[in-house]
Amino acid sequence: MKNQLKGLGILSLTLLLAACGDADSDGSSTASSQADGEKNLADKQELRLTASSEIPSMDTALATDLTSFTVMNNVFEGLYVLGPDAEPVLGVAAKEPTISKDGKTYTFEIRKDAVWSNGEPVTADDFVYAWQKVVAPETASGYAYMFDGLIQNATEIINDEAEPTDLGIKAISDTELEITLTQPTPYFDQLLTLPFFFPQNRTFAQEQGDKYGSTNENLIYNGPFVLEGWDQASSVGWTFEKNKEYWDADSVTLDTISVDVIKEVTTELNLYENGDTDIAFLSGSFVSQYSEDPNFHSSLNATTFYIEMNNLNNEETIELSNPNIRLAIASAVDKEGYVNNVLQDGSASIDGFVPAGLASNPTTGADYREDAGDLLPYDLEKATEAWEKGLSELGTDTIELELITSDTEDSKRLAEYLQDQLQKNLPGLTVKLRSMPFSMKLTTVREGNYDMAVNSWIADFADPINYVERFDTDINRMNYSNPDVDALVDKAKATYDDDEARWETLVDIEKVALGEDAALAPLYQSADSYLLNPNVKDYYKRVFGPDSYKWTWIEAK
């Protein structure tokens, strides 16, 4: 990590969601305001869901994926949670914090009725322990960078220039927590809803050692539900049970949520048609087939799918370190053809990294994609020119690369499409495919043992910085490095009092990293198309970020 402070700044922090089961005809969300006594509740309050991948980790200091975060969001709770309207509401915090005059010191009071599922109280020290664990270099947390430049001394700790105990968080007492920031951060409450800011019970976690977060037995919970029937090594499903020790248990109607990992659309759809699951995600021809179904829902997500192109595989320089080779690959895929003829689910091709609709220019109101432009469109002429130039620079006329993907049906289909497009449009290129379980793919990419990988990025919060910072040398997993990009990222994070200047910097980052370097190959902005049991009410499907089932309930038929 670099030594510069990396403060965060948000221009348009609007967390979006779609409420299903209780939605207006125009699609706007309408959270149910009915008291339990007014709801026509089914006798059996069980929600049956599917997931496309296994849970890689349940350690909040280690997880980096949406599947893990969704589970964590329902079994753990931080100082704040996102309410039904996607705005922060108090969680473990008993009341709004006291904030110092300089805006940098927050003092929270912890609820006295907040307890872990083993009956022990949630304490201020649980937050101290969890946060120190994230920034400790030996943890190698994928989200340590979110503390860097935000929490006092995090930068020095991550750089191994200070001890984790120096982090700007301390327990004044069991119920009083003091947090010191490096600079004023008006949206700090939004960040505190994210899983890597959640607490961990110090005593329990230390007793579990390396086994912590590996099975449901090696965890305790302080959220609306507890996890049952899960083992990191073998589970292809899990169950949530209502946490009777949860301080706000009266607001939780569901008793049980069962989740099965389903990787084939046809299997999931058959389960839905047979009444064995309450939701079925659709793609391909199934979207048009069911688009007129009254239980059909569709929404564009703030999620970008892309090809990560590694500059070093196992510490050895490979052909993808050549900018022209990367440019050729990024320009050689007919993305419109894929979303329109293969996916057919409302997804849209994208020629940058930041998705459309995420944030707008604070002065003109223009969308980020409009200001940044189409940086890497499908362009066979450009692809051919860059390919020939790159091969010449490398002194070869053939290249063989491996593309890794998850082992889901959709992932395999995308990989085959990419293989066909790249081999057809770039003579001399051989693309070998390798699919693997999602958790294994995460580990492979994190360790840098790959050539190319299909991945997606969904923002933790609605600001372009959460995308473009992924090009920073210390954050990206592609061994890509450009000092100019790093300087621009640092500048954007340090500029929290000039929205217009910061916006220009955010746009410049993409223009350099993609427009000049073709650091990665954008593919498409995804949409969710799915069928949902109409008896499921107040099911909040967030446009990005982890879903919450705290307010969901099942209506009697």
Beta strands, then each sheet from edge to edge (+ up, - down):
strand 1: 17-20
strand 2: 46-51
strand 3: 80-82
strand 4: 88-90
strand 5: 98-99
strand 6: 105-109
strand 7: 169-171
strand 8: 176-180
strand 9: 225-228
strand 10: 237-242
strand 11: 256-261
strand 12: 279-281
strand 13: 296-309
strand 14: 312-313
strand 15: 316-317
strand 16: 348-349
strand 17: 399-406
strand 18: 429-436
strand 19: 452-458
strand 20: 520-532
strand 21: 536-537
strand 22: 539-542
strand 23: 553-554
sheet 1: 1+ 22-
sheet 2: 2+ 11+ 10- 9+
sheet 3: 3+ 4-
sheet 4: 5+ 6- 8+ 7-
sheet 5: 12+ 20- 13+ 19- 17- 18-
sheet 6: 12+ 20- 16+
sheet 7: 14+ 15-
sheet 8: 21+ 23-
end
